[in-house]
Amino acid sequence: MIGLDHIAIWTDLRDGLLNGVAEAAHLEIIDGYAPGGTLAARGVRFANGPFLDVHQIEAPSEGDRPFHRLLGLNGDIDQVERQVTAAGLRAKAARRAEAAHPEREAPWDLLSFRKGQGLASQMFVIAYHPGAPTLPDFAGPLYDHAGPSGGPAVLSRVWLAEADPEAAQAVLAALGARPLGAVTSRLPPYEGMAYDLSPTQLVLPKPWGPPLALRLDIQTEDARPRVLTPLPEVMLALDEAP
């Protein structure tokens, strides 16, 4: 069974994005990755488990402001590697136990995908080693799954803009994500195909918005439908009826 673990985002507007999500969904902002003691990533964790892991990067002096995202999935690294390889996808596993100095590594294994493979190249699969010794760089409370979410908000759906939805569907099939059928919404992009990434759903709509656009459907205790766009690439649909 494959599921959504977290969404990693790189932007020069980290705190603006997180402040928007935290205020709207009543979530606590939590520290994450801190290489050499310098805080690089912060995030929020939803009550059903998935979290946002937002990394601050520098804006270029000229040109478009930066934005990049990856979906972190959880699952059995060995099984997923066999499945995606059989489907013709190129992947590479980095297992902690195989490192020369495991104690210097992050407390997880990763399966990443080579570039140029559409949706697959925007994903990775992570398998945690709870309690494993690690460097302080990776010891942020954001990565502690036993820690509190800081609020009752639930991430119910994630909508991803994809240039080739059919190819993206083939990637999800190779990963073993269960299709749930067509879904509709009163908000852009209005309709798409949903897949089970327990504890949430991933929806592949037709292309909409800027490249790499992302819509997060968040259920809160307010039960008051509203929409926020803390970044041009990120739409928050709060209490949108499924």
Salt bridges, closest charged atoms under 4 A:
ASP5 OD2 - HIS6 ND1 2.74
ASP5 OD1 - HIS145 NE2 3.11
ASP12 OD1 - ARG65 NE 3.39
ASP15 OD1 - ARG14 NE 2.92
ASP15 OD1 - ARG42 NH1 3.80
ASP31 OD1 - ARG42 NE 3.15
ASP53 OD2 - HIS55 NE2 3.32
ASP78 OD1 - ARG95 NH2 2.78
GLU81 OE1 - ARG95 NH2 2.75
GLU103 OE2 - HIS101 ND1 3.55
ASP109 OD1 - HIS129 NE2 3.06
ASP196 OD2 - ARG178 NH2 3.19
ASP217 OD1 - ARG215 NE 2.76
ASP222 OD2 - HIS26 NE2 3.35
ASP222 OD2 - ARG226 NH2 2.89
GLU233 OE2 - ARG65 NH1 2.93
ASP239 OD2 - ARG226 NH1 3.35
GLU240 OE1 - ARG186 NE 2.88
GLU240 OE2 - ARG215 NH2 3.99
